Amino acid sequence: MPQDDIDARLARVEANQAALANALKGGVAAISAKLDGIDGRLQQVESRSTSVGALAGGVMSVGVALIVSRLKTGA
């Protein structure tokens, strides 16, 4: 095999590797952006569920306090 043929093949392999590396970087960036979006939405859900849970707990405690006071007064 002539040296030029080996050099041409090596150049093609290097070009393919560079293209693959660029494609992988793009894929990683896309996945990272998607995960950031999912994380943002999850934080919103967690925040809302905390608020709703606190509100529900407050309503339940008031309800239980009313039931207990009714039972104590006998009314």
mmJSON file of the N, C-alpha and C atoms, coordinates in Angstrom:
{"data_MODEL":{"atom_site":{
"group_PDB":["ATOM","ATOM","ATOM","ATOM","ATOM","ATOM","ATOM","ATOM","ATOM","ATOM","ATOM","ATOM","ATOM","ATOM","ATOM","ATOM","ATOM","ATOM","ATOM","ATOM","ATOM","ATOM","ATOM","ATOM","ATOM","ATOM","ATOM","ATOM","ATOM","ATOM","ATOM","ATOM","ATOM","ATOM","ATOM","ATOM","ATOM","ATOM","ATOM","ATOM","ATOM","ATOM","ATOM","ATOM","ATOM","ATOM","ATOM","ATOM","ATOM","ATOM","ATOM","ATOM","ATOM","ATOM","ATOM","ATOM","ATOM","ATOM","ATOM","ATOM","ATOM","ATOM","ATOM","ATOM","ATOM","ATOM","ATOM","ATOM","ATOM","ATOM","ATOM","ATOM","ATOM","ATOM","ATOM","ATOM","ATOM","ATOM","ATOM","ATOM","ATOM","ATOM","ATOM","ATOM","ATOM","ATOM","ATOM","ATOM","ATOM","ATOM","ATOM","ATOM","ATOM","ATOM","ATOM","ATOM","ATOM","ATOM","ATOM","ATOM","ATOM","ATOM","ATOM","ATOM","ATOM","ATOM","ATOM","ATOM","ATOM","ATOM","ATOM","ATOM","ATOM","ATOM","ATOM","ATOM","ATOM","ATOM","ATOM","ATOM","ATOM","ATOM","ATOM","ATOM","ATOM","ATOM","ATOM","ATOM","ATOM","ATOM","ATOM","ATOM","ATOM","ATOM","ATOM","ATOM","ATOM","ATOM","ATOM","ATOM","ATOM","ATOM","ATOM","ATOM","ATOM","ATOM","ATOM","ATOM","ATOM","ATOM","ATOM","ATOM","ATOM","ATOM","ATOM","ATOM","ATOM","ATOM","ATOM","ATOM","ATOM","ATOM","ATOM","ATOM","ATOM","ATOM","ATOM","ATOM","ATOM","ATOM","ATOM","ATOM","ATOM","ATOM","ATOM","ATOM","ATOM","ATOM","ATOM","ATOM","ATOM","ATOM","ATOM","ATOM","ATOM","ATOM","ATOM","ATOM","ATOM","ATOM","ATOM","ATOM","ATOM","ATOM","ATOM","ATOM","ATOM","ATOM","ATOM","ATOM","ATOM","ATOM","ATOM","ATOM","ATOM","ATOM","ATOM","ATOM","ATOM","ATOM","ATOM","ATOM","ATOM","ATOM","ATOM","ATOM","ATOM","ATOM","ATOM","ATOM","ATOM","ATOM","ATOM","ATOM","ATOM"],
"id":[1,2,3,4,5,6,7,8,9,10,11,12,13,14,15,16,17,18,19,20,21,22,23,24,25,26,27,28,29,30,31,32,33,34,35,36,37,38,39,40,41,42,43,44,45,46,47,48,49,50,51,52,53,54,55,56,57,58,59,60,61,62,63,64,65,66,67,68,69,70,71,72,73,74,75,76,77,78,79,80,81,82,83,84,85,86,87,88,89,90,91,92,93,94,95,96,97,98,99,100,101,102,103,104,105,106,107,108,109,110,111,112,113,114,115,116,117,118,119,120,121,122,123,124,125,126,127,128,129,130,131,132,133,134,135,136,137,138,139,140,141,142,143,144,145,146,147,148,149,150,151,152,153,154,155,156,157,158,159,160,161,162,163,164,165,166,167,168,169,170,171,172,173,174,175,176,177,178,179,180,181,182,183,184,185,186,187,188,189,190,191,192,193,194,195,196,197,198,199,200,201,202,203,204,205,206,207,208,209,210,211,212,213,214,215,216,217,218,219,220,221,222,223,224,225],
"type_symbol":["N","C","C","N","C","C","N","C","C","N","C","C","N","C","C","N","C","C","N","C","C","N","C","C","N","C","C","N","C","C","N","C","C","N","C","C","N","C","C","N","C","C","N","C","C","N","C","C","N","C","C","N","C","C","N","C","C","N","C","C","N","C","C","N","C","C","N","C","C","N","C","C","N","C","C","N","C","C","N","C","C","N","C","C","N","C","C","N","C","C","N","C","C","N","C","C","N","C","C","N","C","C","N","C","C","N","C","C","N","C","C","N","C","C","N","C","C","N","C","C","N","C","C","N","C","C","N","C","C","N","C","C","N","C","C","N","C","C","N","C","C","N","C","C","N","C","C","N","C","C","N","C","C","N","C","C","N","C","C","N","C","C","N","C","C","N","C","C","N","C","C","N","C","C","N","C","C","N","C","C","N","C","C","N","C","C","N","C","C","N","C","C","N","C","C","N","C","C","N","C","C","N","C","C","N","C","C","N","C","C","N","C","C","N","C","C","N","C","C","N","C","C","N","C","C"],
"label_atom_id":["N","CA","C","N","CA","C","N","CA","C","N","CA","C","N","CA","C","N","CA","C","N","CA","C","N","CA","C","N","CA","C","N","CA","C","N","CA","C","N","CA","C","N","CA","C","N","CA","C","N","CA","C","N","CA","C","N","CA","C","N","CA","C","N","CA","C","N","CA","C","N","CA","C","N","CA","C","N","CA","C","N","CA","C","N","CA","C","N","CA","C","N","CA","C","N","CA","C","N","CA","C","N","CA","C","N","CA","C","N","CA","C","N","CA","C","N","CA","C","N","CA","C","N","CA","C","N","CA","C","N","CA","C","N","CA","C","N","CA","C","N","CA","C","N","CA","C","N","CA","C","N","CA","C","N","CA","C","N","CA","C","N","CA","C","N","CA","C","N","CA","C","N","CA","C","N","CA","C","N","CA","C","N","CA","C","N","CA","C","N","CA","C","N","CA","C","N","CA","C","N","CA","C","N","CA","C","N","CA","C","N","CA","C","N","CA","C","N","CA","C","N","CA","C","N","CA","C","N","CA","C","N","CA","C","N","CA","C","N","CA","C","N","CA","C","N","CA","C","N","CA","C","N","CA","C","N","CA","C","N","CA","C"],
"label_alt_id":[null,null,null,null,null,null,null,null,null,null,null,null,null,null,null,null,null,null,null,null,null,null,null,null,null,null,null,null,null,null,null,null,null,null,null,null,null,null,null,null,null,null,null,null,null,null,null,null,null,null,null,null,null,null,null,null,null,null,null,null,null,null,null,null,null,null,null,null,null,null,null,null,null,null,null,null,null,null,null,null,null,null,null,null,null,null,null,null,null,null,null,null,null,null,null,null,null,null,null,null,null,null,null,null,null,null,null,null,null,null,null,null,null,null,null,null,null,null,null,null,null,null,null,null,null,null,null,null,null,null,null,null,null,null,null,null,null,null,null,null,null,null,null,null,null,null,null,null,null,null,null,null,null,null,null,null,null,null,null,null,null,null,null,null,null,null,null,null,null,null,null,null,null,null,null,null,null,null,null,null,null,null,null,null,null,null,null,null,null,null,null,null,null,null,null,null,null,null,null,null,null,null,null,null,null,null,null,null,null,null,null,null,null,null,null,null,null,null,null,null,null,null,null,null,null],
"label_comp_id":["MET","MET","MET","PRO","PRO","PRO","GLN","GLN","GLN","ASP","ASP","ASP","ASP","ASP","ASP","ILE","ILE","ILE","ASP","ASP","ASP","ALA","ALA","ALA","ARG","ARG","ARG","LEU","LEU","LEU","ALA","ALA","ALA","ARG","ARG","ARG","VAL","VAL","VAL","GLU","GLU","GLU","ALA","ALA","ALA","ASN","ASN","ASN","GLN","GLN","GLN","ALA","ALA","ALA","ALA","ALA","ALA","LEU","LEU","LEU","ALA","ALA","ALA","ASN","ASN","ASN","ALA","ALA","ALA","LEU","LEU","LEU","LYS","LYS","LYS","GLY","GLY","GLY","GLY","GLY","GLY","VAL","VAL","VAL","ALA","ALA","ALA","ALA","ALA","ALA","ILE","ILE","ILE","SER","SER","SER","ALA","ALA","ALA","LYS","LYS","LYS","LEU","LEU","LEU","ASP","ASP","ASP","GLY","GLY","GLY","ILE","ILE","ILE","ASP","ASP","ASP","GLY","GLY","GLY","ARG","ARG","ARG","LEU","LEU","LEU","GLN","GLN","GLN","GLN","GLN","GLN","VAL","VAL","VAL","GLU","GLU","GLU","SER","SER","SER","ARG","ARG","ARG","SER","SER","SER","THR","THR","THR","SER","SER","SER","VAL","VAL","VAL","GLY","GLY","GLY","ALA","ALA","ALA","LEU","LEU","LEU","ALA","ALA","ALA","GLY","GLY","GLY","GLY","GLY","GLY","VAL","VAL","VAL","MET","MET","MET","SER","SER","SER","VAL","VAL","VAL","GLY","GLY","GLY","VAL","VAL","VAL","ALA","ALA","ALA","LEU","LEU","LEU","ILE","ILE","ILE","VAL","VAL","VAL","SER","SER","SER","ARG","ARG","ARG","LEU","LEU","LEU","LYS","LYS","LYS","THR","THR","THR","GLY","GLY","GLY","ALA","ALA","ALA"],
"label_asym_id":["A","A","A","A","A","A","A","A","A","A","A","A","A","A","A","A","A","A","A","A","A","A","A","A","A","A","A","A","A","A","A","A","A","A","A","A","A","A","A","A","A","A","A","A","A","A","A","A","A","A","A","A","A","A","A","A","A","A","A","A","A","A","A","A","A","A","A","A","A","A","A","A","A","A","A","A","A","A","A","A","A","A","A","A","A","A","A","A","A","A","A","A","A","A","A","A","A","A","A","A","A","A","A","A","A","A","A","A","A","A","A","A","A","A","A","A","A","A","A","A","A","A","A","A","A","A","A","A","A","A","A","A","A","A","A","A","A","A","A","A","A","A","A","A","A","A","A","A","A","A","A","A","A","A","A","A","A","A","A","A","A","A","A","A","A","A","A","A","A","A","A","A","A","A","A","A","A","A","A","A","A","A","A","A","A","A","A","A","A","A","A","A","A","A","A","A","A","A","A","A","A","A","A","A","A","A","A","A","A","A","A","A","A","A","A","A","A","A","A","A","A","A","A","A","A"],
"label_entity_id":["1","1","1","1","1","1","1","1","1","1","1","1","1","1","1","1","1","1","1","1","1","1","1","1","1","1","1","1","1","1","1","1","1","1","1","1","1","1","1","1","1","1","1","1","1","1","1","1","1","1","1","1","1","1","1","1","1","1","1","1","1","1","1","1","1","1","1","1","1","1","1","1","1","1","1","1","1","1","1","1","1","1","1","1","1","1","1","1","1","1","1","1","1","1","1","1","1","1","1","1","1","1","1","1","1","1","1","1","1","1","1","1","1","1","1","1","1","1","1","1","1","1","1","1","1","1","1","1","1","1","1","1","1","1","1","1","1","1","1","1","1","1","1","1","1","1","1","1","1","1","1","1","1","1","1","1","1","1","1","1","1","1","1","1","1","1","1","1","1","1","1","1","1","1","1","1","1","1","1","1","1","1","1","1","1","1","1","1","1","1","1","1","1","1","1","1","1","1","1","1","1","1","1","1","1","1","1","1","1","1","1","1","1","1","1","1","1","1","1","1","1","1","1","1","1"],
"label_seq_id":[1,1,1,2,2,2,3,3,3,4,4,4,5,5,5,6,6,6,7,7,7,8,8,8,9,9,9,10,10,10,11,11,11,12,12,12,13,13,13,14,14,14,15,15,15,16,16,16,17,17,17,18,18,18,19,19,19,20,20,20,21,21,21,22,22,22,23,23,23,24,24,24,25,25,25,26,26,26,27,27,27,28,28,28,29,29,29,30,30,30,31,31,31,32,32,32,33,33,33,34,34,34,35,35,35,36,36,36,37,37,37,38,38,38,39,39,39,40,40,40,41,41,41,42,42,42,43,43,43,44,44,44,45,45,45,46,46,46,47,47,47,48,48,48,49,49,49,50,50,50,51,51,51,52,52,52,53,53,53,54,54,54,55,55,55,56,56,56,57,57,57,58,58,58,59,59,59,60,60,60,61,61,61,62,62,62,63,63,63,64,64,64,65,65,65,66,66,66,67,67,67,68,68,68,69,69,69,70,70,70,71,71,71,72,72,72,73,73,73,74,74,74,75,75,75],
"pdbx_PDB_ins_code":[null,null,null,null,null,null,null,null,null,null,null,null,null,null,null,null,null,null,null,null,null,null,null,null,null,null,null,null,null,null,null,null,null,null,null,null,null,null,null,null,null,null,null,null,null,null,null,null,null,null,null,null,null,null,null,null,null,null,null,null,null,null,null,null,null,null,null,null,null,null,null,null,null,null,null,null,null,null,null,null,null,null,null,null,null,null,null,null,null,null,null,null,null,null,null,null,null,null,null,null,null,null,null,null,null,null,null,null,null,null,null,null,null,null,null,null,null,null,null,null,null,null,null,null,null,null,null,null,null,null,null,null,null,null,null,null,null,null,null,null,null,null,null,null,null,null,null,null,null,null,null,null,null,null,null,null,null,null,null,null,null,null,null,null,null,null,null,null,null,null,null,null,null,null,null,null,null,null,null,null,null,null,null,null,null,null,null,null,null,null,null,null,null,null,null,null,null,null,null,null,null,null,null,null,null,null,null,null,null,null,null,null,null,null,null,null,null,null,null,null,null,null,null,null,null],
"Cartn_x":[0.838,0.0,0.883,0.578,1.36,1.054,1.974,1.849,0.682,0.464,-0.621,-1.974,-2.137,-3.396,-3.644,-2.616,-2.734,-3.032,-2.364,-2.608,-4.036,-4.548,-5.915,-6.913,-6.688,-7.573,-7.538,-6.342,-6.209,-6.926,-6.814,-7.504,-9.012,-9.533,-10.97,-11.41,-10.606,-10.934,-10.953,-9.963,-9.906,-11.105,-11.493,-12.641,-13.926,-14.068,-15.237,-15.293,-14.148,-14.098,-14.467,-13.993,-14.316,-15.811,-16.384,-17.822,-18.627,-18.199,-18.884,-18.798,-17.641,-17.474,-18.396,-18.513,-19.4,-20.861,-21.238,-22.606,-22.908,-21.958,-22.154,-22.28,-21.483,-21.574,-22.948,-23.455,-24.79,-25.865,-25.727,-26.691,-26.665,-25.489,-25.361,-25.974,-25.745,-26.319,-27.845,-28.388,-29.847,-30.432,-29.8,-30.277,-30.177,-29.096,-28.923,-30.011,-30.333,-31.391,-32.737,-32.991,-34.258,-34.346,-33.254,-33.245,-33.437,-32.859,-33.051,-34.524,-35.174,-36.605,-37.428,-37.113,-37.824,-37.607,-36.384,-36.073,-36.867,-36.996,-37.774,-39.235,-39.788,-41.189,-41.37,-40.425,-40.514,-40.464,-39.646,-39.591,-40.923,-41.584,-42.902,-43.916,-43.893,-44.821,-44.568,-43.305,-42.979,-43.44,-43.255,-43.667,-45.183,-45.91,-47.374,-47.858,-47.248,-47.705,-47.425,-46.347,-46.056,-47.124,-47.493,-48.523,-49.869,-50.246,-51.52,-51.511,-50.404,-50.299,-50.424,-49.791,-49.893,-51.319,-51.953,-53.338,-54.262,-54.095,-54.926,-54.705,-53.475,-53.177,-53.829,-53.807,-54.459,-55.96,-56.563,-58.011,-58.369,-57.583,-57.86,-57.702,-56.707,-56.514,-57.663,-58.149,-59.298,-60.529,-60.725,-61.864,-61.824,-60.675,-60.534,-60.753,-60.229,-60.435,-61.915,-62.642,-64.079,-64.817,-64.466,-65.11,-64.828,-63.593,-63.225,-63.99,-64.09,-64.802,-66.287,-66.861,-68.264,-68.478,-67.546,-67.673,-67.504,-66.637,-66.405,-67.61,-68.209,-69.342,-70.643,-70.676,-71.852,-72.953,-72.626,-73.656,-73.765],
"Cartn_y":[-1.178,0.0,1.241,2.145,3.379,4.228,5.038,5.901,6.882,7.372,8.329,7.698,6.422,5.74,5.625,5.288,5.172,6.534,7.575,8.924,9.382,9.025,9.405,8.673,7.405,6.644,7.195,7.513,8.079,9.423,10.22,11.518,11.329,10.332,10.067,9.595,8.739,8.252,9.416,10.295,11.447,12.371,12.568,13.418,12.791,11.479,10.785,10.888,10.755,10.858,12.27,13.274,14.652,14.915,14.406,14.589,13.877,12.697,11.959,12.702,13.257,14.014,15.23,15.924,17.083,16.661,15.559,15.062,14.698,14.057,13.691,14.929,15.943,17.185,17.818,17.815,18.358,17.565,16.253,15.397,15.604,15.735,15.969,17.317,18.323,19.644,19.59,18.864,18.751,18.019,16.953,16.2,17.056,17.793,18.662,19.726,20.318,21.326,20.71,19.514,18.842,18.533,18.072,17.776,19.041,20.149,21.416,21.822,21.616,21.911,21.039,19.765,18.83,19.212,19.604,19.992,21.231,22.183,23.385,23.077,22.214,21.827,21.059,20.205,19.441,20.376,21.406,22.361,23.082,23.404,24.038,23.097,21.837,20.86,20.697,20.608,20.462,21.682,22.858,24.087,24.123,23.784,23.778,22.73,21.552,20.494,20.864,21.576,22.034,23.013,23.933,24.919,24.241,23.347,22.649,21.776,21.131,20.297,21.116,22.283,23.143,23.639,24.02,24.48,23.359,22.171,21.041,20.699,20.753,20.491,21.518,22.775,23.824,23.631,23.299,23.065,21.875,20.824,19.637,19.954,20.716,21.026,21.88,22.826,23.632,22.729,21.838,20.922,20.041,19.502,18.637,19.458,20.681,21.524,21.829,22.076,22.318,21.087,19.927,18.677,18.434,18.644,18.432,19.411,20.666,21.643,21.304,20.81,20.404,19.221,18.271,17.106,17.497,18.453,18.874,19.65,20.473,21.273,20.481,19.397,18.56,19.098,20.031,20.616,19.9],
"Cartn_z":[0.0,0.0,0.0,-0.858,-0.882,0.36,0.733,1.916,1.759,0.519,0.294,0.613,0.264,0.528,2.038,2.788,4.246,4.851,4.367,4.88,4.592,3.406,3.055,3.948,4.191,5.072,6.492,6.96,8.305,8.396,7.36,7.352,7.398,6.679,6.711,8.094,8.709,10.057,11.044,10.935,11.829,11.603,10.356,10.046,10.591,10.448,10.98,12.505,13.14,14.599,15.056,14.339,14.686,14.506,13.432,13.198,14.28,14.66,15.716,17.045,17.352,18.594,18.6,17.479,17.396,17.569,16.961,17.089,18.54,19.205,20.605,21.493,21.226,22.001,21.824,20.609,20.363,21.073,21.053,21.745,23.247,23.8,25.242,25.606,24.78,25.05,24.996,24.033,23.92,25.123,25.545,26.705,27.963,28.089,29.248,29.305,28.165,28.122,28.482,27.992,28.303,29.8,30.39,31.823,32.654,32.216,32.918,32.89,31.755,31.657,32.573,32.61,33.486,34.948,35.284,36.656,37.06,36.148,36.44,36.69,35.851,36.041,37.344,37.679,38.929,40.132,40.075,41.174,41.345,40.233,40.316,40.966,40.562,41.131,42.623,43.014,44.432,45.226,44.67,45.349,45.514,44.468,44.555,45.542,45.509,46.415,47.871,48.119,49.476,49.942,49.072,49.424,49.66,48.774,48.911,50.164,50.441,51.639,52.909,52.923,54.103,54.283,53.194,53.265,53.744,53.201,53.604,55.07,55.52,56.928,57.837,57.426,58.22,58.289,57.152,57.127,58.008,57.931,58.748,60.237,60.602,62.021,62.55,61.742,62.159,62.292,61.332,61.396,62.625,62.93,64.108,65.37,65.406,66.582,66.782,65.688,65.81,66.312,65.812,66.252,67.727,68.141,69.543,70.438,70.033,70.875,70.947,69.844,69.864,70.808,70.765,71.631,73.102,73.386,74.784,75.326,74.481,74.978,74.967,74.238,74.208,73.309,72.477,71.6,70.297],
"occupancy":[1.0,1.0,1.0,1.0,1.0,1.0,1.0,1.0,1.0,1.0,1.0,1.0,1.0,1.0,1.0,1.0,1.0,1.0,1.0,1.0,1.0,1.0,1.0,1.0,1.0,1.0,1.0,1.0,1.0,1.0,1.0,1.0,1.0,1.0,1.0,1.0,1.0,1.0,1.0,1.0,1.0,1.0,1.0,1.0,1.0,1.0,1.0,1.0,1.0,1.0,1.0,1.0,1.0,1.0,1.0,1.0,1.0,1.0,1.0,1.0,1.0,1.0,1.0,1.0,1.0,1.0,1.0,1.0,1.0,1.0,1.0,1.0,1.0,1.0,1.0,1.0,1.0,1.0,1.0,1.0,1.0,1.0,1.0,1.0,1.0,1.0,1.0,1.0,1.0,1.0,1.0,1.0,1.0,1.0,1.0,1.0,1.0,1.0,1.0,1.0,1.0,1.0,1.0,1.0,1.0,1.0,1.0,1.0,1.0,1.0,1.0,1.0,1.0,1.0,1.0,1.0,1.0,1.0,1.0,1.0,1.0,1.0,1.0,1.0,1.0,1.0,1.0,1.0,1.0,1.0,1.0,1.0,1.0,1.0,1.0,1.0,1.0,1.0,1.0,1.0,1.0,1.0,1.0,1.0,1.0,1.0,1.0,1.0,1.0,1.0,1.0,1.0,1.0,1.0,1.0,1.0,1.0,1.0,1.0,1.0,1.0,1.0,1.0,1.0,1.0,1.0,1.0,1.0,1.0,1.0,1.0,1.0,1.0,1.0,1.0,1.0,1.0,1.0,1.0,1.0,1.0,1.0,1.0,1.0,1.0,1.0,1.0,1.0,1.0,1.0,1.0,1.0,1.0,1.0,1.0,1.0,1.0,1.0,1.0,1.0,1.0,1.0,1.0,1.0,1.0,1.0,1.0,1.0,1.0,1.0,1.0,1.0,1.0,1.0,1.0,1.0,1.0,1.0,1.0,1.0,1.0,1.0,1.0,1.0,1.0],
"B_iso_or_equiv":[0.0,0.0,0.0,0.0,0.0,0.0,0.0,0.0,0.0,0.0,0.0,0.0,0.0,0.0,0.0,0.0,0.0,0.0,0.0,0.0,0.0,0.0,0.0,0.0,0.0,0.0,0.0,0.0,0.0,0.0,0.0,0.0,0.0,0.0,0.0,0.0,0.0,0.0,0.0,0.0,0.0,0.0,0.0,0.0,0.0,0.0,0.0,0.0,0.0,0.0,0.0,0.0,0.0,0.0,0.0,0.0,0.0,0.0,0.0,0.0,0.0,0.0,0.0,0.0,0.0,0.0,0.0,0.0,0.0,0.0,0.0,0.0,0.0,0.0,0.0,0.0,0.0,0.0,0.0,0.0,0.0,0.0,0.0,0.0,0.0,0.0,0.0,0.0,0.0,0.0,0.0,0.0,0.0,0.0,0.0,0.0,0.0,0.0,0.0,0.0,0.0,0.0,0.0,0.0,0.0,0.0,0.0,0.0,0.0,0.0,0.0,0.0,0.0,0.0,0.0,0.0,0.0,0.0,0.0,0.0,0.0,0.0,0.0,0.0,0.0,0.0,0.0,0.0,0.0,0.0,0.0,0.0,0.0,0.0,0.0,0.0,0.0,0.0,0.0,0.0,0.0,0.0,0.0,0.0,0.0,0.0,0.0,0.0,0.0,0.0,0.0,0.0,0.0,0.0,0.0,0.0,0.0,0.0,0.0,0.0,0.0,0.0,0.0,0.0,0.0,0.0,0.0,0.0,0.0,0.0,0.0,0.0,0.0,0.0,0.0,0.0,0.0,0.0,0.0,0.0,0.0,0.0,0.0,0.0,0.0,0.0,0.0,0.0,0.0,0.0,0.0,0.0,0.0,0.0,0.0,0.0,0.0,0.0,0.0,0.0,0.0,0.0,0.0,0.0,0.0,0.0,0.0,0.0,0.0,0.0,0.0,0.0,0.0,0.0,0.0,0.0,0.0,0.0,0.0,0.0,0.0,0.0,0.0,0.0,0.0],
"pdbx_formal_charge":[null,null,null,null,null,null,null,null,null,null,null,null,null,null,null,null,null,null,null,null,null,null,null,null,null,null,null,null,null,null,null,null,null,null,null,null,null,null,null,null,null,null,null,null,null,null,null,null,null,null,null,null,null,null,null,null,null,null,null,null,null,null,null,null,null,null,null,null,null,null,null,null,null,null,null,null,null,null,null,null,null,null,null,null,null,null,null,null,null,null,null,null,null,null,null,null,null,null,null,null,null,null,null,null,null,null,null,null,null,null,null,null,null,null,null,null,null,null,null,null,null,null,null,null,null,null,null,null,null,null,null,null,null,null,null,null,null,null,null,null,null,null,null,null,null,null,null,null,null,null,null,null,null,null,null,null,null,null,null,null,null,null,null,null,null,null,null,null,null,null,null,null,null,null,null,null,null,null,null,null,null,null,null,null,null,null,null,null,null,null,null,null,null,null,null,null,null,null,null,null,null,null,null,null,null,null,null,null,null,null,null,null,null,null,null,null,null,null,null,null,null,null,null,null,null],
"auth_seq_id":[1,1,1,2,2,2,3,3,3,4,4,4,5,5,5,6,6,6,7,7,7,8,8,8,9,9,9,10,10,10,11,11,11,12,12,12,13,13,13,14,14,14,15,15,15,16,16,16,17,17,17,18,18,18,19,19,19,20,20,20,21,21,21,22,22,22,23,23,23,24,24,24,25,25,25,26,26,26,27,27,27,28,28,28,29,29,29,30,30,30,31,31,31,32,32,32,33,33,33,34,34,34,35,35,35,36,36,36,37,37,37,38,38,38,39,39,39,40,40,40,41,41,41,42,42,42,43,43,43,44,44,44,45,45,45,46,46,46,47,47,47,48,48,48,49,49,49,50,50,50,51,51,51,52,52,52,53,53,53,54,54,54,55,55,55,56,56,56,57,57,57,58,58,58,59,59,59,60,60,60,61,61,61,62,62,62,63,63,63,64,64,64,65,65,65,66,66,66,67,67,67,68,68,68,69,69,69,70,70,70,71,71,71,72,72,72,73,73,73,74,74,74,75,75,75],
"auth_comp_id":["MET","MET","MET","PRO","PRO","PRO","GLN","GLN","GLN","ASP","ASP","ASP","ASP","ASP","ASP","ILE","ILE","ILE","ASP","ASP","ASP","ALA","ALA","ALA","ARG","ARG","ARG","LEU","LEU","LEU","ALA","ALA","ALA","ARG","ARG","ARG","VAL","VAL","VAL","GLU","GLU","GLU","ALA","ALA","ALA","ASN","ASN","ASN","GLN","GLN","GLN","ALA","ALA","ALA","ALA","ALA","ALA","LEU","LEU","LEU","ALA","ALA","ALA","ASN","ASN","ASN","ALA","ALA","ALA","LEU","LEU","LEU","LYS","LYS","LYS","GLY","GLY","GLY","GLY","GLY","GLY","VAL","VAL","VAL","ALA","ALA","ALA","ALA","ALA","ALA","ILE","ILE","ILE","SER","SER","SER","ALA","ALA","ALA","LYS","LYS","LYS","LEU","LEU","LEU","ASP","ASP","ASP","GLY","GLY","GLY","ILE","ILE","ILE","ASP","ASP","ASP","GLY","GLY","GLY","ARG","ARG","ARG","LEU","LEU","LEU","GLN","GLN","GLN","GLN","GLN","GLN","VAL","VAL","VAL","GLU","GLU","GLU","SER","SER","SER","ARG","ARG","ARG","SER","SER","SER","THR","THR","THR","SER","SER","SER","VAL","VAL","VAL","GLY","GLY","GLY","ALA","ALA","ALA","LEU","LEU","LEU","ALA","ALA","ALA","GLY","GLY","GLY","GLY","GLY","GLY","VAL","VAL","VAL","MET","MET","MET","SER","SER","SER","VAL","VAL","VAL","GLY","GLY","GLY","VAL","VAL","VAL","ALA","ALA","ALA","LEU","LEU","LEU","ILE","ILE","ILE","VAL","VAL","VAL","SER","SER","SER","ARG","ARG","ARG","LEU","LEU","LEU","LYS","LYS","LYS","THR","THR","THR","GLY","GLY","GLY","ALA","ALA","ALA"],
"auth_asym_id":["A","A","A","A","A","A","A","A","A","A","A","A","A","A","A","A","A","A","A","A","A","A","A","A","A","A","A","A","A","A","A","A","A","A","A","A","A","A","A","A","A","A","A","A","A","A","A","A","A","A","A","A","A","A","A","A","A","A","A","A","A","A","A","A","A","A","A","A","A","A","A","A","A","A","A","A","A","A","A","A","A","A","A","A","A","A","A","A","A","A","A","A","A","A","A","A","A","A","A","A","A","A","A","A","A","A","A","A","A","A","A","A","A","A","A","A","A","A","A","A","A","A","A","A","A","A","A","A","A","A","A","A","A","A","A","A","A","A","A","A","A","A","A","A","A","A","A","A","A","A","A","A","A","A","A","A","A","A","A","A","A","A","A","A","A","A","A","A","A","A","A","A","A","A","A","A","A","A","A","A","A","A","A","A","A","A","A","A","A","A","A","A","A","A","A","A","A","A","A","A","A","A","A","A","A","A","A","A","A","A","A","A","A","A","A","A","A","A","A","A","A","A","A","A","A"],
"auth_atom_id":["N","CA","C","N","CA","C","N","CA","C","N","CA","C","N","CA","C","N","CA","C","N","CA","C","N","CA","C","N","CA","C","N","CA","C","N","CA","C","N","CA","C","N","CA","C","N","CA","C","N","CA","C","N","CA","C","N","CA","C","N","CA","C","N","CA","C","N","CA","C","N","CA","C","N","CA","C","N","CA","C","N","CA","C","N","CA","C","N","CA","C","N","CA","C","N","CA","C","N","CA","C","N","CA","C","N","CA","C","N","CA","C","N","CA","C","N","CA","C","N","CA","C","N","CA","C","N","CA","C","N","CA","C","N","CA","C","N","CA","C","N","CA","C","N","CA","C","N","CA","C","N","CA","C","N","CA","C","N","CA","C","N","CA","C","N","CA","C","N","CA","C","N","CA","C","N","CA","C","N","CA","C","N","CA","C","N","CA","C","N","CA","C","N","CA","C","N","CA","C","N","CA","C","N","CA","C","N","CA","C","N","CA","C","N","CA","C","N","CA","C","N","CA","C","N","CA","C","N","CA","C","N","CA","C","N","CA","C","N","CA","C","N","CA","C","N","CA","C","N","CA","C","N","CA","C","N","CA","C","N","CA","C"],
"pdbx_PDB_model_num":[1,1,1,1,1,1,1,1,1,1,1,1,1,1,1,1,1,1,1,1,1,1,1,1,1,1,1,1,1,1,1,1,1,1,1,1,1,1,1,1,1,1,1,1,1,1,1,1,1,1,1,1,1,1,1,1,1,1,1,1,1,1,1,1,1,1,1,1,1,1,1,1,1,1,1,1,1,1,1,1,1,1,1,1,1,1,1,1,1,1,1,1,1,1,1,1,1,1,1,1,1,1,1,1,1,1,1,1,1,1,1,1,1,1,1,1,1,1,1,1,1,1,1,1,1,1,1,1,1,1,1,1,1,1,1,1,1,1,1,1,1,1,1,1,1,1,1,1,1,1,1,1,1,1,1,1,1,1,1,1,1,1,1,1,1,1,1,1,1,1,1,1,1,1,1,1,1,1,1,1,1,1,1,1,1,1,1,1,1,1,1,1,1,1,1,1,1,1,1,1,1,1,1,1,1,1,1,1,1,1,1,1,1,1,1,1,1,1,1,1,1,1,1,1,1]
}}}
